[in-house]
Amino acid sequence: MCLGIPGRITAIVDEQAMLAEVDVSGVRRQVDVLCVAEPGKPLAELVGAWVLVHVGFAMSRIDEAEAQETLRLLASMDELAGELDAMRNSARA
């Protein structure tokens, strides 16, 4: 299963290499934007766009509402994982 993490494009780093910087919950990374670039349009138009990031690639564009909902769901999954770990640890005690 592949999981894309929502991120917002904050800057174009290298137009020739199709690289942009994305902010994923405060963490900034460079990603390849070839999959989300529109032919004939400047990459600068991507700044501010929300994308799903997977293994260094912006795989698709999403709207802000979908990005926020996905981030909320990912946070709740993290909380659930923490609760399950606590249950496992208490069962061993």
Summary of the structure (lengths in Angstrom):
residues: 93
radius of gyration: 16.6
end to end distance: 33.8
largest distance: 62.2
contacts: 240
relative contact order: 0.19
helix: 35%
strand: 35%
